[in-house]
Structures are given as structure tokens and as C-alpha cells.
């Protein structure tokens, strides 16, 4: 295994901050990737490289 990928909703700043602290790097953002109760949410794609 050379990397770990994950995605997180951009409004979840606590999770984004934790993943960055652990060494994950952003490689993309998908606009309106999720929809909940009529509200669209962006997803941030992150990777940790060994």
C-alpha cells in the first residue's frame, strides 16, 4: 500500500483539520457531491502518501 484515500464533507471542519494534522493532503473537491434535505454539500478528497 502506497497511499490512503478518503473524502470528507467540507463543512466538517473538525474532521478536515484532524486529517491535515495526520498528514493527509487535498487533491480535489467535488461540488455538490452529497445532497441532504435539499442542501448540496461539497466533498474534499484527501490522500496520505507513504
mmCIF file of the N, C-alpha and C atoms, coordinates in Angstrom:
data_MODEL
# 
_entry.id   MODEL 
# 
loop_
_atom_site.group_PDB 
_atom_site.id 
_atom_site.type_symbol 
_atom_site.label_atom_id 
_atom_site.label_alt_id 
_atom_site.label_comp_id 
_atom_site.label_asym_id 
_atom_site.label_entity_id 
_atom_site.label_seq_id 
_atom_site.pdbx_PDB_ins_code 
_atom_site.Cartn_x 
_atom_site.Cartn_y 
_atom_site.Cartn_z 
_atom_site.occupancy 
_atom_site.B_iso_or_equiv 
_atom_site.pdbx_formal_charge 
_atom_site.auth_seq_id 
_atom_site.auth_comp_id 
_atom_site.auth_asym_id 
_atom_site.auth_atom_id 
_atom_site.pdbx_PDB_model_num 
ATOM 1   N N  . UNK A 1 1  ? 0.840   -1.158 0.000  1.00 0.00 ? 1  UNK A N  1 
ATOM 2   C CA . UNK A 1 1  ? 0.000   0.000  0.000  1.00 0.00 ? 1  UNK A CA 1 
ATOM 3   C C  . UNK A 1 1  ? 0.899   1.239  0.000  1.00 0.00 ? 1  UNK A C  1 
ATOM 4   N N  . UNK A 1 2  ? 0.620   2.153  -0.902 1.00 0.00 ? 2  UNK A N  1 
ATOM 5   C CA . UNK A 1 2  ? 1.440   3.358  -1.022 1.00 0.00 ? 2  UNK A CA 1 
ATOM 6   C C  . UNK A 1 2  ? 0.711   4.611  -0.585 1.00 0.00 ? 2  UNK A C  1 
ATOM 7   N N  . UNK A 1 3  ? -0.626  4.543  -0.492 1.00 0.00 ? 3  UNK A N  1 
ATOM 8   C CA . UNK A 1 3  ? -1.377  5.714  -0.065 1.00 0.00 ? 3  UNK A CA 1 
ATOM 9   C C  . UNK A 1 3  ? -2.735  5.297  0.480  1.00 0.00 ? 3  UNK A C  1 
ATOM 10  N N  . UNK A 1 4  ? -3.320  6.186  1.262  1.00 0.00 ? 4  UNK A N  1 
ATOM 11  C CA . UNK A 1 4  ? -4.675  6.021  1.781  1.00 0.00 ? 4  UNK A CA 1 
ATOM 12  C C  . UNK A 1 4  ? -5.483  7.203  1.293  1.00 0.00 ? 4  UNK A C  1 
ATOM 13  N N  . UNK A 1 5  ? -6.641  6.940  0.693  1.00 0.00 ? 5  UNK A N  1 
ATOM 14  C CA . UNK A 1 5  ? -7.529  7.996  0.209  1.00 0.00 ? 5  UNK A CA 1 
ATOM 15  C C  . UNK A 1 5  ? -8.774  8.057  1.080  1.00 0.00 ? 5  UNK A C  1 
ATOM 16  N N  . UNK A 1 6  ? -9.330  9.261  1.202  1.00 0.00 ? 6  UNK A N  1 
ATOM 17  C CA . UNK A 1 6  ? -10.585 9.445  1.912  1.00 0.00 ? 6  UNK A CA 1 
ATOM 18  C C  . UNK A 1 6  ? -11.290 10.660 1.351  1.00 0.00 ? 6  UNK A C  1 
ATOM 19  N N  . UNK A 1 7  ? -12.552 10.791 1.707  1.00 0.00 ? 7  UNK A N  1 
ATOM 20  C CA . UNK A 1 7  ? -13.285 12.006 1.367  1.00 0.00 ? 7  UNK A CA 1 
ATOM 21  C C  . UNK A 1 7  ? -14.032 12.468 2.604  1.00 0.00 ? 7  UNK A C  1 
ATOM 22  N N  . UNK A 1 8  ? -14.198 13.779 2.697  1.00 0.00 ? 8  UNK A N  1 
ATOM 23  C CA . UNK A 1 8  ? -14.856 14.384 3.848  1.00 0.00 ? 8  UNK A CA 1 
ATOM 24  C C  . UNK A 1 8  ? -15.672 15.571 3.364  1.00 0.00 ? 8  UNK A C  1 
ATOM 25  N N  . UNK A 1 9  ? -16.840 15.759 3.949  1.00 0.00 ? 9  UNK A N  1 
ATOM 26  C CA . UNK A 1 9  ? -17.665 16.915 3.606  1.00 0.00 ? 9  UNK A CA 1 
ATOM 27  C C  . UNK A 1 9  ? -16.935 18.172 4.089  1.00 0.00 ? 9  UNK A C  1 
ATOM 28  N N  . UNK A 1 10 ? -16.825 19.164 3.221  1.00 0.00 ? 10 UNK A N  1 
ATOM 29  C CA . UNK A 1 10 ? -16.007 20.345 3.530  1.00 0.00 ? 10 UNK A CA 1 
ATOM 30  C C  . UNK A 1 10 ? -16.519 21.142 4.723  1.00 0.00 ? 10 UNK A C  1 
ATOM 31  N N  . UNK A 1 11 ? -17.795 21.020 5.060  1.00 0.00 ? 11 UNK A N  1 
ATOM 32  C CA . UNK A 1 11 ? -18.322 21.752 6.217  1.00 0.00 ? 11 UNK A CA 1 
ATOM 33  C C  . UNK A 1 11 ? -17.939 21.093 7.538  1.00 0.00 ? 11 UNK A C  1 
ATOM 34  N N  . UNK A 1 12 ? -17.399 19.885 7.490  1.00 0.00 ? 12 UNK A N  1 
ATOM 35  C CA . UNK A 1 12 ? -16.957 19.188 8.699  1.00 0.00 ? 12 UNK A CA 1 
ATOM 36  C C  . UNK A 1 12 ? -15.516 19.592 9.000  1.00 0.00 ? 12 UNK A C  1 
ATOM 37  N N  . UNK A 1 13 ? -15.351 20.809 9.457  1.00 0.00 ? 13 UNK A N  1 
ATOM 38  C CA . UNK A 1 13 ? -14.014 21.373 9.645  1.00 0.00 ? 13 UNK A CA 1 
ATOM 39  C C  . UNK A 1 13 ? -13.193 20.653 10.709 1.00 0.00 ? 13 UNK A C  1 
ATOM 40  N N  . UNK A 1 14 ? -13.840 20.079 11.718 1.00 0.00 ? 14 UNK A N  1 
ATOM 41  C CA . UNK A 1 14 ? -13.094 19.322 12.735 1.00 0.00 ? 14 UNK A CA 1 
ATOM 42  C C  . UNK A 1 14 ? -12.401 18.122 12.100 1.00 0.00 ? 14 UNK A C  1 
ATOM 43  N N  . UNK A 1 15 ? -13.107 17.417 11.213 1.00 0.00 ? 15 UNK A N  1 
ATOM 44  C CA . UNK A 1 15 ? -12.520 16.254 10.544 1.00 0.00 ? 15 UNK A CA 1 
ATOM 45  C C  . UNK A 1 15 ? -11.425 16.679 9.577  1.00 0.00 ? 15 UNK A C  1 
ATOM 46  N N  . UNK A 1 16 ? -11.679 17.734 8.804  1.00 0.00 ? 16 UNK A N  1 
ATOM 47  C CA . UNK A 1 16 ? -10.677 18.225 7.853  1.00 0.00 ? 16 UNK A CA 1 
ATOM 48  C C  . UNK A 1 16 ? -9.392  18.599 8.596  1.00 0.00 ? 16 UNK A C  1 
ATOM 49  N N  . UNK A 1 17 ? -9.536  19.289 9.694  1.00 0.00 ? 17 UNK A N  1 
ATOM 50  C CA . UNK A 1 17 ? -8.374  19.713 10.485 1.00 0.00 ? 17 UNK A CA 1 
ATOM 51  C C  . UNK A 1 17 ? -7.605  18.501 11.024 1.00 0.00 ? 17 UNK A C  1 
ATOM 52  N N  . UNK A 1 18 ? -8.335  17.501 11.508 1.00 0.00 ? 18 UNK A N  1 
ATOM 53  C CA . UNK A 1 18 ? -7.691  16.288 12.021 1.00 0.00 ? 18 UNK A CA 1 
ATOM 54  C C  . UNK A 1 18 ? -6.923  15.569 10.923 1.00 0.00 ? 18 UNK A C  1 
ATOM 55  N N  . UNK A 1 19 ? -7.550  15.378 9.762  1.00 0.00 ? 19 UNK A N  1 
ATOM 56  C CA . UNK A 1 19 ? -6.880  14.681 8.672  1.00 0.00 ? 19 UNK A CA 1 
ATOM 57  C C  . UNK A 1 19 ? -5.628  15.425 8.223  1.00 0.00 ? 19 UNK A C  1 
ATOM 58  N N  . UNK A 1 20 ? -5.693  16.738 8.149  1.00 0.00 ? 20 UNK A N  1 
ATOM 59  C CA . UNK A 1 20 ? -4.489  17.513 7.773  1.00 0.00 ? 20 UNK A CA 1 
ATOM 60  C C  . UNK A 1 20 ? -3.396  17.353 8.808  1.00 0.00 ? 20 UNK A C  1 
ATOM 61  N N  . UNK A 1 21 ? -3.793  17.356 10.085 1.00 0.00 ? 21 UNK A N  1 
ATOM 62  C CA . UNK A 1 21 ? -2.822  17.180 11.168 1.00 0.00 ? 21 UNK A CA 1 
ATOM 63  C C  . UNK A 1 21 ? -2.128  15.816 11.064 1.00 0.00 ? 21 UNK A C  1 
ATOM 64  N N  . UNK A 1 22 ? -2.865  14.815 10.579 1.00 0.00 ? 22 UNK A N  1 
ATOM 65  C CA . UNK A 1 22 ? -2.318  13.470 10.426 1.00 0.00 ? 22 UNK A CA 1 
ATOM 66  C C  . UNK A 1 22 ? -1.502  13.294 9.148  1.00 0.00 ? 22 UNK A C  1 
ATOM 67  N N  . UNK A 1 23 ? -1.451  14.335 8.311  1.00 0.00 ? 23 UNK A N  1 
ATOM 68  C CA . UNK A 1 23 ? -0.604  14.289 7.120  1.00 0.00 ? 23 UNK A CA 1 
ATOM 69  C C  . UNK A 1 23 ? -1.330  14.105 5.799  1.00 0.00 ? 23 UNK A C  1 
ATOM 70  N N  . UNK A 1 24 ? -2.660  14.102 5.811  1.00 0.00 ? 24 UNK A N  1 
ATOM 71  C CA . UNK A 1 24 ? -3.410  13.980 4.562  1.00 0.00 ? 24 UNK A CA 1 
ATOM 72  C C  . UNK A 1 24 ? -3.333  15.287 3.778  1.00 0.00 ? 24 UNK A C  1 
ATOM 73  N N  . UNK A 1 25 ? -3.313  15.158 2.454  1.00 0.00 ? 25 UNK A N  1 
ATOM 74  C CA . UNK A 1 25 ? -3.248  16.308 1.551  1.00 0.00 ? 25 UNK A CA 1 
ATOM 75  C C  . UNK A 1 25 ? -4.463  16.297 0.626  1.00 0.00 ? 25 UNK A C  1 
ATOM 76  N N  . UNK A 1 26 ? -5.005  17.470 0.355  1.00 0.00 ? 26 UNK A N  1 
ATOM 77  C CA . UNK A 1 26 ? -6.148  17.596 -0.542 1.00 0.00 ? 26 UNK A CA 1 
ATOM 78  C C  . UNK A 1 26 ? -5.703  17.434 -1.985 1.00 0.00 ? 26 UNK A C  1 
ATOM 79  N N  . UNK A 1 27 ? -6.449  16.629 -2.753 1.00 0.00 ? 27 UNK A N  1 
ATOM 80  C CA . UNK A 1 27 ? -6.145  16.502 -4.183 1.00 0.00 ? 27 UNK A CA 1 
ATOM 81  C C  . UNK A 1 27 ? -7.349  16.838 -5.054 1.00 0.00 ? 27 UNK A C  1 
ATOM 82  N N  . UNK A 1 28 ? -8.461  17.221 -4.438 1.00 0.00 ? 28 UNK A N  1 
ATOM 83  C CA . UNK A 1 28 ? -9.607  17.627 -5.246 1.00 0.00 ? 28 UNK A CA 1 
ATOM 84  C C  . UNK A 1 28 ? -10.838 17.895 -4.406 1.00 0.00 ? 28 UNK A C  1 
ATOM 85  N N  . UNK A 1 29 ? -11.788 18.601 -5.012 1.00 0.00 ? 29 UNK A N  1 
ATOM 86  C CA . UNK A 1 29 ? -13.070 18.896 -4.369 1.00 0.00 ? 29 UNK A CA 1 
ATOM 87  C C  . UNK A 1 29 ? -14.167 18.659 -5.404 1.00 0.00 ? 29 UNK A C  1 
ATOM 88  N N  . UNK A 1 30 ? -15.178 17.921 -4.999 1.00 0.00 ? 30 UNK A N  1 
ATOM 89  C CA . UNK A 1 30 ? -16.336 17.695 -5.853 1.00 0.00 ? 30 UNK A CA 1 
ATOM 90  C C  . UNK A 1 30 ? -17.499 18.532 -5.325 1.00 0.00 ? 30 UNK A C  1 
ATOM 91  N N  . UNK A 1 31 ? -17.947 19.463 -6.141 1.00 0.00 ? 31 UNK A N  1 
ATOM 92  C CA . UNK A 1 31 ? -19.046 20.352 -5.767 1.00 0.00 ? 31 UNK A CA 1 
ATOM 93  C C  . UNK A 1 31 ? -20.353 19.572 -5.723 1.00 0.00 ? 31 UNK A C  1 
ATOM 94  N N  . UNK A 1 32 ? -21.149 19.839 -4.694 1.00 0.00 ? 32 UNK A N  1 
ATOM 95  C CA . UNK A 1 32 ? -22.470 19.211 -4.531 1.00 0.00 ? 32 UNK A CA 1 
ATOM 96  C C  . UNK A 1 32 ? -22.429 17.689 -4.665 1.00 0.00 ? 32 UNK A C  1 
ATOM 97  N N  . UNK A 1 33 ? -21.424 17.075 -4.074 1.00 0.00 ? 33 UNK A N  1 
ATOM 98  C CA . UNK A 1 33 ? -21.270 15.620 -4.150 1.00 0.00 ? 33 UNK A CA 1 
ATOM 99  C C  . UNK A 1 33 ? -22.361 14.900 -3.365 1.00 0.00 ? 33 UNK A C  1 
ATOM 100 N N  . UNK A 1 34 ? -22.843 15.513 -2.314 1.00 0.00 ? 34 UNK A N  1 
ATOM 101 C CA . UNK A 1 34 ? -23.894 14.936 -1.487 1.00 0.00 ? 34 UNK A CA 1 
ATOM 102 C C  . UNK A 1 34 ? -25.059 15.895 -1.403 1.00 0.00 ? 34 UNK A C  1 
ATOM 103 N N  . UNK A 1 35 ? -26.243 15.328 -1.281 1.00 0.00 ? 35 UNK A N  1 
ATOM 104 C CA . UNK A 1 35 ? -27.424 16.161 -1.064 1.00 0.00 ? 35 UNK A CA 1 
ATOM 105 C C  . UNK A 1 35 ? -28.199 15.587 0.107  1.00 0.00 ? 35 UNK A C  1 
ATOM 106 N N  . UNK A 1 36 ? -28.541 16.459 1.057  1.00 0.00 ? 36 UNK A N  1 
ATOM 107 C CA . UNK A 1 36 ? -29.267 16.056 2.252  1.00 0.00 ? 36 UNK A CA 1 
ATOM 108 C C  . UNK A 1 36 ? -30.322 17.098 2.547  1.00 0.00 ? 36 UNK A C  1 
ATOM 109 N N  . UNK A 1 37 ? -31.573 16.691 2.569  1.00 0.00 ? 37 UNK A N  1 
ATOM 110 C CA . UNK A 1 37 ? -32.705 17.599 2.805  1.00 0.00 ? 37 UNK A CA 1 
ATOM 111 C C  . UNK A 1 37 ? -32.672 18.796 1.864  1.00 0.00 ? 37 UNK A C  1 
ATOM 112 N N  . UNK A 1 38 ? -32.351 18.543 0.610  1.00 0.00 ? 38 UNK A N  1 
ATOM 113 C CA . UNK A 1 38 ? -32.364 19.594 -0.392 1.00 0.00 ? 38 UNK A CA 1 
ATOM 114 C C  . UNK A 1 38 ? -31.141 20.500 -0.403 1.00 0.00 ? 38 UNK A C  1 
ATOM 115 N N  . UNK A 1 39 ? -30.191 20.258 0.498  1.00 0.00 ? 39 UNK A N  1 
ATOM 116 C CA . UNK A 1 39 ? -28.966 21.066 0.585  1.00 0.00 ? 39 UNK A CA 1 
ATOM 117 C C  . UNK A 1 39 ? -27.801 20.293 -0.020 1.00 0.00 ? 39 UNK A C  1 
ATOM 118 N N  . UNK A 1 40 ? -27.050 20.921 -0.927 1.00 0.00 ? 40 UNK A N  1 
ATOM 119 C CA . UNK A 1 40 ? -25.878 20.293 -1.521 1.00 0.00 ? 40 UNK A CA 1 
ATOM 120 C C  . UNK A 1 40 ? -24.631 20.540 -0.688 1.00 0.00 ? 40 UNK A C  1 
ATOM 121 N N  . UNK A 1 41 ? -23.773 19.533 -0.613 1.00 0.00 ? 41 UNK A N  1 
ATOM 122 C CA . UNK A 1 41 ? -22.527 19.629 0.156  1.00 0.00 ? 41 UNK A CA 1 
ATOM 123 C C  . UNK A 1 41 ? -21.356 19.212 -0.711 1.00 0.00 ? 41 UNK A C  1 
ATOM 124 N N  . UNK A 1 42 ? -20.261 19.942 -0.595 1.00 0.00 ? 42 UNK A N  1 
ATOM 125 C CA . UNK A 1 42 ? -19.037 19.620 -1.325 1.00 0.00 ? 42 UNK A CA 1 
ATOM 126 C C  . UNK A 1 42 ? -18.248 18.567 -0.548 1.00 0.00 ? 42 UNK A C  1 
ATOM 127 N N  . UNK A 1 43 ? -17.550 17.706 -1.297 1.00 0.00 ? 43 UNK A N  1 
ATOM 128 C CA . UNK A 1 43 ? -16.670 16.713 -0.690 1.00 0.00 ? 43 UNK A CA 1 
ATOM 129 C C  . UNK A 1 43 ? -15.226 17.035 -1.052 1.00 0.00 ? 43 UNK A C  1 
ATOM 130 N N  . UNK A 1 44 ? -14.374 16.957 -0.076 1.00 0.00 ? 44 UNK A N  1 
ATOM 131 C CA . UNK A 1 44 ? -12.940 17.172 -0.264 1.00 0.00 ? 44 UNK A CA 1 
ATOM 132 C C  . UNK A 1 44 ? -12.259 15.804 -0.295 1.00 0.00 ? 44 UNK A C  1 
ATOM 133 N N  . UNK A 1 45 ? -11.490 15.545 -1.356 1.00 0.00 ? 45 UNK A N  1 
ATOM 134 C CA . UNK A 1 45 ? -10.772 14.292 -1.491 1.00 0.00 ? 45 UNK A CA 1 
ATOM 135 C C  . UNK A 1 45 ? -9.354  14.479 -0.976 1.00 0.00 ? 45 UNK A C  1 
ATOM 136 N N  . UNK A 1 46 ? -8.930  13.585 -0.099 1.00 0.00 ? 46 UNK A N  1 
ATOM 137 C CA . UNK A 1 46 ? -7.625  13.703 0.547  1.00 0.00 ? 46 UNK A CA 1 
ATOM 138 C C  . UNK A 1 46 ? -6.861  12.387 0.420  1.00 0.00 ? 46 UNK A C  1 
ATOM 139 N N  . UNK A 1 47 ? -5.542  12.486 0.461  1.00 0.00 ? 47 UNK A N  1 
ATOM 140 C CA . UNK A 1 47 ? -4.700  11.297 0.376  1.00 0.00 ? 47 UNK A CA 1 
ATOM 141 C C  . UNK A 1 47 ? -3.524  11.445 1.338  1.00 0.00 ? 47 UNK A C  1 
ATOM 142 N N  . UNK A 1 48 ? -3.114  10.315 1.894  1.00 0.00 ? 48 UNK A N  1 
ATOM 143 C CA . UNK A 1 48 ? -1.908  10.234 2.700  1.00 0.00 ? 48 UNK A CA 1 
ATOM 144 C C  . UNK A 1 48 ? -0.939  9.338  1.946  1.00 0.00 ? 48 UNK A C  1 
ATOM 145 N N  . UNK A 1 49 ? 0.239   9.848  1.672  1.00 0.00 ? 49 UNK A N  1 
ATOM 146 C CA . UNK A 1 49 ? 1.251   9.095  0.896  1.00 0.00 ? 49 UNK A CA 1 
ATOM 147 C C  . UNK A 1 49 ? 2.333   8.596  1.829  1.00 0.00 ? 49 UNK A C  1 
ATOM 148 N N  . UNK A 1 50 ? 2.675   7.304  1.669  1.00 0.00 ? 50 UNK A N  1 
ATOM 149 C CA . UNK A 1 50 ? 3.753   6.710  2.468  1.00 0.00 ? 50 UNK A CA 1 
ATOM 150 C C  . UNK A 1 50 ? 5.088   7.083  1.901  1.00 0.00 ? 50 UNK A C  1 
# 
